[in-house]
């Protein structure tokens, strides 16, 4: 972690859990704020820099899914770990589709949450240094230039169709965060585009081929079963 401790915001209506996590994460290098509901969360987000949010799914008033959806719709990309008491796979899928970066089923150990937080904070901080001047995004030997709408590999152009470029641009903008097919269709191709889930799969296959991926074990463009696809920038290789 950097010299400045990452600031974590815990949003959970269980007072005992808030106190436990605030103490444990504080002892492990984080600056921690803890609140009981969405209203208090909004007040902190308006005036403080927050590096990650630990968000309970089931709360009185605005629940975790609604909060997550609202933040993402407003363009807030702060990493979010969703907590769920039910542990239902449907909750996990819904949370990720709403924009959560990870989820953890209650009961869990504080050590497990710490490991998840370390991972998403590290990923976010690495991501913030990956984009260079002029809207360039780098992963491994690739560079995506949003101004010229070109993808290069070791400075050599990679030929892409318009939809393949739209797909890689969307996944790069959400690097490390799994994207459902529905979100890819809405975000990359447009809500009114005549694109089916199957068409997304076809575009992914074509994009993997353009990137030189091993179809049986892709390194960059990975499948997240039950969710969709992710640009896995944590697996960076030498440029």
Beta strands, then each sheet from edge to edge (+ up, - down):
strand 1: 7-11
strand 2: 31-35
strand 3: 52-56
strand 4: 79-84
strand 5: 102-105
strand 6: 131-132
strand 7: 136-139
strand 8: 142-145
strand 9: 150-153
strand 10: 156-158
strand 11: 179-180
strand 12: 221-224
strand 13: 228-231
sheet 1: 2+ 1+ 3+ 4+ 5+
sheet 2: 6+ 7- 8+ 9- 10+
sheet 3: 11+ 13- 12+
end
